Amino acid sequence: MQFVGLDLAWSVRNPSGGAVVRLDGAAGDLTASALLGDDADVMAFLDRHVGASGGCLVAVDAPLAVPNAAGRRPAEAALGTVFARFHAGAHPTNRARVADAAGSVRGERVVAALAERGFVHDPWLHARAEVRRVVEVYPHPAMVSLFGLSRTLKYKNKGQGRALLDAAWAELYGHLRALETAEPALRGLDALLATDPTTLRGRALKDHEDRVDAVVCAYIALYAWWWGAARTEVFGTLEGGSILTPTLPERWPGARTAAS
C-alpha cells in the first residue's frame, strides 16, 4: 500500500504540497515530497509515484464534493460540534467560495482525474484492506486527535507574532518526530525536518508549510487505513461532502462502549 497526501490549493495559481508514504511492515516511509503546480502537475506527481494499479489511499486537504451554492456543508457543521472547542472547526465551504470563474471546483476535478486511474471517492474504510481510494481530510482536527492537543498549533502565519509562530513550529516538529514510535509509525522525515522554519519568511515559509501539511495528510491516510473505524470518524455524506479524520480517543467505539 501507498499513501499520498495532497495539500491542495483551491486555485492553481498557488502551489500545492505533495507527499508519498510507502507501507513497510508496521511503518510508513516517506518516499517523496514536493511542491506542485497546476492540475497536470499534481496528476504527473501521482503518476510518477503511484502505479496504474495496486493499493493506494490519497488524502486531500481540500473540498472534494461541493454541491451547495452557499452556506456550509453538513460535514463542516458536524465536525465543528466535536472539534470547535479545540479551535479546529472547518471553514464554511460552498461553490461561491471555492469554484473558479468557470464554475469548476478543483477538488472535484482531482477526484474525476483519479477516477480515470481507478480511484474511488469513498471515506468509509475497513482496517488494513487493500483499496484504491481518495478521501477528503483536514489536518487541524487530525493533529488534535493524533497529538493529544488542547488547542490547534498556530504554525500558520496569521499575524500572531514571530515568537508564537516559531514556538508552534517547534512543537509541531516534536510531534512529527514522535511519529517514528507511533502505531503506525512514520519514518523518513529527517530531510524535511532538517529545514529550520525559524529562518524562513514569506513565500519560503508558506512553501515549507505546504510540504509539511502534505506529509500530515499522507500520515492521516496511513493512520485511517491502519485503524479503520476503530479510531477514525467520517463527518458528512459522500454526496454532500465528507471529511475523514482520526478522532478523539473518547469517541473510539471501545471508549463509547465502556462509558455506556
N, C-alpha and C positions, 0 to 999 in steps of 0.2 A: 504493500500500500504506500501511496504517496499522498502528501497533504500540502495543498497550495493555499497561501494566504495572499489576498489582494486587498490592499488599502486603496480602494478605487476612488479617484477624484470624480466628483459629479460632472465636471467639464473636462473635455480633452485638452483644454488649454493649460491645465495644471498637471504636474507629474503625479503618478501613482506608484505605490510601493508593491513589490512582488517578492515572495519568498517560497521556497520549496523545501519540504521536510520529507525524508525517506525513512520508513519504519525499519528498524534493525532490532529484532527481538522485542524487548520491553522498553525500547527507547526510540526516539526520533533523532535523526541527524540533519542539521541544516545543510543543504547541499547547494542552494543558490539564493542570492539576494540581489535585487536590482531596483533601479528607478525606471519607470516605464512611461511611455508617452500616450499616443492615441490608441484607439481600439485595436488597430492592426498590430501595434507594438505589444499590447497586452496578450493578444492571441499568439503572436510569434513566440513570446516568452513561454507560454504554456506548451506550445508545440515542441519547443526545444527540450523541455524538461519533463514532459509527460507523454507517455506513449499513446498511440492511437487506440489502444485497448488496455485493459487491466484496471486494478483498483486505484481510485483517486477520489479524494474529497476536497473540493475547492470551497474555501470560506471567504466571503466577500464582505468587506465593511463598506456597504453602500446599499441603498434600497433596490431590491431585485424585482419587486412587483408593486406598482403604484397605481391602483385603479381609481383612486379618489382625486377629484379635481381640486379640492380644497380641504382644509381642516387637517386632521391627522389620521393615520391608520389605526385600527384597533390594536395592532401589535404594539405600537408605541404607548398607547394608553395602558394596556395590560402590563407591559414591562415596567412602566412607571409606578404602578401600585406596589411593586416589590422593591424596586431599586432607587426610587426617587429619594428615599431617606439617606442614601449614600451619595447623593448628588450625581447619580448615574442614570437618570432618566434620558430617554432618547428625544431628540428634537422632532417636532412635527414634520411629517413628510407628506407632500402632495405634489401633483403634477405641475401646479403653478410654481412651485419652488425648484423642482429638480429636472423638469423637461427642458430640452433645448428649444431653439427658435422654431424647429420643425416639429415640435411636439414629441420628440423621442426621449426616452429615459435611458441613460447609459447602462445602468444595471440590467435593464430588460434586454438591451442589445447583447450584452455579455452572456446572459442566460441563453438567448437564441443561438449565439455562436457556439457555445458549449454544447447545446443540444445537437448540433451538427457533428460533434465529436463524441456523441454517445453519452453525454451527461444528462442526468435527470434532476430537475429542481425539486427537491424533497428533503425537508429537515428532520423527518422522523426516522431516527437511526436505531438499528439493533446493534448492540455492542459487538465489535470486532467481526462484523460481517463485511465481506468484500463488496464495495459499492463503487459506483461512478456517478457522483452527485455533486451538486452545487448548492450552497446554503448561504443565507444572509446572517452575518454576525455583527456584534457590536463590542469593541474591546473594553469599554469602561465598566459595564456590569460584569463582564468576564473577569477582569482584573480584581474587582471587589470580591468575587467568589473564590477565585484561584489563590489570591494572596491574603485573604482574610482582612481586607481593608475596612476601616470605619468610614472613610471618605475616598472619593476618587483621587488619584495622583494628578497634581496640576503641572504636568510636564509639557503641556501645550502652551505656547507663548500667548497669553491673553492679557498682557499688561500687568501681571502680578508682581513684577519686580524680579531682578536677576537672582537675588539670593534665594527667593522661594522657588523660582524655576530650577535653579541648579540643585537645590535640595530634593526636589521632586524627581529629577533625573537620577540622582544618586540612589534614592530609594527604589526607583524602578529597576536600575541596574542590579541592585542587590536581589530583588525578587527574580529577575531573569536568570541570574547566576544560580539561584537556588533551584531552578527547574532541572538542573543536572541530577538532582536526587529526588525529584518528584515522581509520581506514578500517574501517567507515563513520564519518563524523563525526556528532556530535550538537551541535545549536545550540539557542539559545533558553533557556539556563539562567540568564541574568543575574538575573531576578527571584527565582528560587528561591535562588540563591547570594548574593543581597543580604541574606538573613537571616543574622544573626550568631549561631551556635549558642552562643557563649560567654555570651550574655546570657539564654539560655533555661534554665528549670528545670522539673522535674516534667512535668506534662501537656503544656505548651507544647513542651518539648524532644522528648517522645515523638511528638507530632503532626508535628513537623518531620522527625523520623527516618522516620516512616511515608511522608511525601510524597517524601523523598529515595529511600527504598527502592523506591517505585513507579516513579520515574524510572529507577533502575538496572534494574528488571525490564523496562521498556519498551526500554531500550537492549540488554539481553540478547536480546530478541525481534528487534530490528533487526539485531544482530550475527549471530544464528543464521540469520536469513533471508538475509543478505548472503553469508555464508561457507558455510552448509550443513555437511556432514560434514567439510569440509576443516579446520575449526578448532573444531568443537563435538563434543560427545560426549553420548550418551544412556545413562544408567545405569538398569538395571531393565527391566521389561516393561510393556506397556500394561495388562495385566490385573492385575498385582501392584503397580503403581505405578512411575512413571518420573520421572526428573529430567534435564532438558536443561540443559547448561551449556557456555559457552565452556571449552575445555580447554587444558591446558598446551602450550606450543609443542613440548615434547619428545614430545608424544603426537599431534601433527598427522601425518596419513598420510605426508606428504613426509619429515618428520623420521624416522619409523619406518623408511621405505624406505631412507633414506640411511644409517641406523645398521646396517642388516641386511647 
